[in-house]
Amino acid sequence: MKKTVLGLLFCMLVSVAQAGDVLSLKAGHPQTYVVKRGDTLWDISAMFLDDPWLWPELWYYNPQVENPHLIYPGDVLKLMWVDGKPVLVRNPQAGDGVVKLTPQMRISDISDAIPAIPLDVIAPFLTRSRVVDDGVLEGAPYVLSGKRGNIVAGAGDEILGRGDFGDGDNYGIYRRGKVYVDPRSRELLGVEAIDVGSAHLLHSEGDIATLALNRSTQEIRRADRFLPLESRQLTARFEPQAAEVDTKGYIIAVEGGVTQVGSMDVVTLNLGKRNEVAAGDVMAIYTTGVVVSDPLTGERLQAPDVRAGVLMVFRVFDKVSYGLVLKAEQTLKVGDKVRNP
């Protein structure tokens, strides 16, 4: 997917604060900032706020300006005070600091607007990555060999497949990846289907088919599986918010097969559609509190969990979901808890 398509603007991060929260401006924050290409709303908000996810509380909403959430390279952001509250104003008029709600017009491609978070980090998970039920890959048609009997193949080659291809023409090619298991109930939540390419069905005879490879992310191997390409629209516009239900879960995996998690890492949660989780849900991450010994009684006590980060869910399957860690105040790990902020 071209970057210009993936560059469609995310909605501005909306507040996950509860009533009564007070904006805390970051020490040493600038008074003005000129937006640069490559910026994200998250990066900019972190310059002004101790809690960057409260950005919308700082953004000055002008109802007379169409799409007030769109910010472009070259825009000037100025910190002002309105009704006793700090606000950021885009391209303020020179003067005595009074905010004037005057109509404005901008002729600019929406794809030029800066995104809320780095789209290139999550793009592969939006367009190609999949989680399927156990047995789905095993029951799918598979790569038999290259057309000339070779073992591996790449984009531009023709390959042979075997199995029931149904009525479809276009297929993704997948390899079995991680098996996701709930850390508490031990329920099997799904299997990662690693995207390795895509192919177009040319013709078939019996259960043997010839397909043309049109894309490969790595070498295609014998026994890799074919699944019909999903008919889904790329979600490039999110509305981050606290989940509507009291949701609690765990980080069960991190991209790359490591156990340590940091900012802008993609993680897998043991929460999905059945838990009423939706793309855009913002969750706080908690690490387990330390075990301490009472100096008087000698008892070993479990300290309360410690809030250590924030993530946003961006793709949801039935039993699991993918989230992007927006802020990590310390090193996180697989097994850390997530809940409503």
C-alpha positions in Angstrom: 0.0 0.0 0.0 1.5 3.3 -1.0 2.5 5.6 1.7 0.2 8.4 0.3 -2.7 6.1 0.9 -1.6 5.1 4.3 -1.0 8.8 5.0 -4.7 9.4 5.4 -5.1 11.3 8.6 -6.0 9.6 11.9 -8.5 11.6 13.9 -7.0 13.6 16.7 -6.4 11.6 19.8 -9.4 12.1 22.0 -9.3 12.4 25.7 -9.2 9.3 27.8 -9.2 11.4 31.0 -12.1 11.2 33.5 -14.0 14.3 34.5 -11.9 16.5 36.8 -8.5 15.7 35.2 -6.3 18.8 34.9 -3.9 19.4 32.0 -0.3 19.3 33.2 2.0 21.3 30.9 5.4 19.9 30.5 8.3 21.8 32.1 10.2 23.8 29.5 7.5 23.5 26.9 7.7 25.8 23.9 5.3 28.8 23.4 5.1 28.1 19.6 6.0 25.3 17.3 6.2 25.0 13.5 5.0 21.7 12.3 7.5 19.8 10.2 7.1 16.9 7.7 7.5 13.7 9.6 5.9 15.0 12.8 3.0 13.1 14.4 0.4 14.5 16.7 1.7 12.3 19.4 5.2 13.7 19.1 3.9 17.3 19.2 1.7 16.7 22.1 4.6 15.2 24.1 6.4 18.6 23.7 3.6 20.4 25.6 2.0 17.8 27.9 3.2 15.5 30.6 0.4 13.1 29.4 0.4 13.3 25.6 -2.8 11.3 25.2 -4.7 14.4 26.7 -3.8 16.3 23.5 -7.5 17.0 22.5 -8.0 18.8 25.9 -5.3 21.3 24.7 -6.4 21.6 21.1 -8.5 24.7 20.5 -11.6 23.7 18.5 -12.7 26.3 16.0 -16.2 25.3 14.7 -15.9 27.7 11.8 -12.9 25.9 10.4 -13.6 22.8 8.4 -11.7 19.7 9.6 -10.1 21.5 12.6 -8.1 18.4 13.5 -6.0 18.5 10.4 -2.5 19.9 10.9 -0.1 20.3 8.0 3.7 20.9 7.8 4.3 24.7 8.0 1.4 25.3 10.4 2.3 27.4 13.4 1.0 26.2 16.8 0.9 28.7 19.6 0.1 28.2 23.3 -2.5 30.6 24.6 -5.0 30.8 27.4 -8.8 30.8 26.8 -11.2 31.1 29.7 -8.4 30.3 32.1 -7.3 27.1 30.3 -4.2 26.5 28.1 -5.0 25.8 24.5 -3.0 25.4 21.3 -4.1 27.5 18.4 -3.2 26.8 14.8 -1.9 29.7 12.8 -3.0 32.4 15.2 -3.4 35.9 14.0 -0.8 38.4 15.2 -2.2 40.7 17.8 -2.8 40.9 21.5 -3.3 37.2 22.1 -7.1 37.2 21.7 -8.3 34.2 19.8 -10.5 35.3 16.8 -12.9 32.7 15.4 -12.7 33.8 11.7 -13.5 31.5 8.7 -10.4 30.1 7.1 -9.8 28.1 3.9 -7.0 25.7 3.0 -6.5 24.1 -0.4 -4.3 21.1 0.4 -4.3 17.3 -0.1 -5.6 15.5 3.0 -2.7 13.0 2.7 -0.3 15.9 3.4 -1.7 16.3 6.9 0.4 14.8 9.7 -0.9 11.6 11.2 -1.7 11.0 14.9 0.8 8.1 15.2 3.4 6.7 12.8 1.4 4.8 10.2 4.4 3.0 8.8 4.7 1.1 12.1 1.2 -0.5 11.9 0.7 -0.6 8.1 1.7 -4.2 7.7 -0.7 -5.2 10.4 -3.6 -3.3 8.9 -3.2 -4.6 5.4 -1.9 -8.2 5.5 -1.4 -9.7 9.0 -4.1 -12.1 10.1 -5.1 -14.2 13.1 -7.1 -17.3 12.3 -8.8 -20.1 14.3 -6.8 -23.3 14.9 -7.2 -25.7 12.0 -7.9 -23.0 9.4 -4.4 -23.1 7.9 -4.2 -26.9 8.1 -7.4 -27.1 6.1 -6.4 -24.6 3.4 -4.9 -25.4 0.0 -1.1 -25.4 0.0 2.0 -24.7 -2.2 3.0 -27.9 -3.9 6.1 -26.6 -5.7 7.4 -24.2 -8.2 6.0 -24.7 -11.7 9.3 -26.5 -12.7 9.4 -28.5 -9.5 11.7 -26.1 -7.7 11.5 -25.9 -3.9 11.2 -22.1 -3.3 9.9 -19.3 -5.5 9.6 -15.5 -5.5 7.6 -12.8 -7.1 7.1 -13.2 -10.9 7.3 -17.0 -10.7 4.5 -19.4 -11.3 3.8 -22.0 -8.7 1.6 -25.1 -8.2 -0.9 -25.4 -5.5 -3.0 -28.3 -4.3 -6.4 -28.3 -2.6 -9.9 -26.8 -2.8 -9.5 -23.2 -4.1 -13.2 -22.6 -4.4 -14.4 -19.8 -6.7 -11.7 -17.2 -5.7 -9.1 -15.8 -8.0 -6.7 -13.9 -5.6 -5.1 -15.5 -2.6 -2.7 -14.5 0.2 0.0 -17.0 1.0 0.6 -17.6 4.7 2.9 -19.5 7.1 1.9 -20.7 10.5 3.3 -18.4 13.2 2.7 -17.9 16.9 -0.1 -19.7 18.7 -1.9 -17.4 21.1 -3.0 -18.9 24.4 -4.8 -17.0 27.2 -2.4 -16.8 30.1 -5.1 -17.5 32.7 -7.7 -19.9 31.2 -5.2 -21.5 28.8 -7.8 -21.2 26.0 -6.5 -21.3 22.5 -7.2 -17.8 21.1 -5.9 -18.1 17.6 -3.0 -18.7 15.3 -0.9 -16.1 13.7 -0.9 -16.4 9.9 2.4 -14.8 8.7 2.0 -13.1 5.4 4.6 -14.2 2.9 3.1 -13.2 -0.4 0.0 -13.2 -2.7 -0.9 -15.0 -5.9 -3.5 -15.0 -8.7 -5.1 -18.2 -9.8 -4.4 -18.9 -13.5 -6.1 -22.3 -14.0 -6.8 -25.5 -12.2 -7.3 -29.2 -13.1 -8.7 -31.4 -10.4 -7.1 -30.4 -7.1 -3.9 -29.1 -8.8 -3.8 -25.3 -9.6 -1.3 -23.0 -11.3 -0.9 -19.6 -9.8 1.2 -16.5 -10.6 3.0 -14.9 -7.7 2.5 -11.1 -7.8 4.1 -10.3 -4.4 6.4 -12.0 -1.9 7.8 -10.7 1.4 10.2 -13.7 1.6 10.8 -16.9 -0.2 7.7 -18.9 -0.9 8.1 -22.5 0.4 6.4 -25.8 -0.2 3.5 -26.3 2.2 2.8 -22.6 2.7 -0.9 -22.1 2.8 -3.3 -20.2 0.5 -6.2 -18.2 2.0 -8.6 -16.0 0.0 -7.6 -12.3 0.3 -9.8 -10.5 2.8 -12.3 -8.1 1.5 -11.7 -5.3 3.9 -11.2 -1.6 3.7 -8.0 -0.2 5.1 -8.7 1.6 8.4 -6.6 4.7 8.2 -8.8 6.8 10.5 -9.2 6.1 14.2 -11.0 7.7 17.0 -9.0 6.8 20.1 -11.2 6.6 23.2 -11.5 4.7 26.5 -13.4 1.5 26.0 -17.1 1.6 26.8 -16.9 -1.5 29.0 -14.7 -2.2 31.9 -12.1 -4.3 30.1 -9.1 -6.1 31.6 -6.6 -8.3 29.8 -2.9 -9.1 29.2 -0.2 -8.5 26.7 0.4 -12.0 25.3 2.9 -11.4 22.6 5.1 -8.7 21.0 6.1 -8.4 17.3 9.5 -9.8 16.6 9.3 -12.7 19.1 11.0 -10.8 22.0 9.7 -10.4 25.5 10.6 -6.8 26.2 8.3 -4.1 25.0 8.9 -0.3 24.4 7.2 2.7 22.8 5.9 2.2 19.3 6.1 -1.6 19.6 3.1 -3.6 18.3 1.7 -6.1 20.9 -1.0 -8.7 20.9 -3.7 -8.7 23.6 -5.9 -11.5 24.8 -9.0 -9.3 24.1 -11.1 -9.2 21.0 -14.5 -8.5 19.5 -16.1 -10.9 22.0 -14.8 -8.6 24.8 -16.4 -5.6 23.0 -12.9 -4.2 22.2 -12.8 -1.9 19.2 -10.1 -0.3 17.1 -9.3 3.0 18.7 -9.7 1.9 22.3 -7.0 3.3 24.5 -5.8 1.2 27.4 -3.4 1.7 30.3 -0.6 -0.8 30.8 0.3 -2.0 34.3 3.3 -4.0 35.5 2.9 -6.3 38.5 3.8 -4.7 41.8 6.9 -6.0 43.7 6.7 -8.4 46.6 8.0 -6.8 49.8 8.6 -8.0 53.3 6.9 -6.2 56.2 9.8 -5.2 58.5 7.7 -5.7 61.7 5.6 -8.8 61.0 7.8 -10.5 58.4 4.8 -10.9 56.1 5.5 -11.0 52.4 3.1 -8.5 50.7 2.2 -7.9 47.1 2.5 -4.2 46.2 -0.2 -2.7 44.0 0.3 -2.9 40.2 2.2 0.1 38.7 0.9 2.1 35.7 3.7 2.0 33.2 2.4 2.9 29.8 -0.5 3.5 27.3 -1.5 1.7 24.1 -4.1 2.0 21.4 -5.9 -0.9 19.8 -5.8 -0.7 16.0 -7.0 -4.0 14.7 -9.4 -6.5 16.3 -10.0 -10.1 15.7 -12.6 -12.4 17.5 -10.4 -13.3 20.5 -7.3 -11.2 20.2 -6.3 -7.7 19.0 -3.2 -5.7 18.0 -2.2 -2.6 19.9 0.5 0.1 19.5 2.3 1.1 22.6 2.1 4.9 22.6 4.0 5.5 25.8 6.2 3.3 27.9 7.4 4.8 31.2 9.6 1.8 31.8 10.4 -1.4 30.1 7.3 -3.5 29.6 7.0 -7.2 29.0 4.7 -10.0 27.8 2.4 -10.7 30.7 1.8 -7.1 31.7 -1.8 -6.2 32.3 -4.0 -3.8 30.4 -7.2 -2.1 31.5 -9.3 1.0 30.9 -7.3 4.2 31.5 
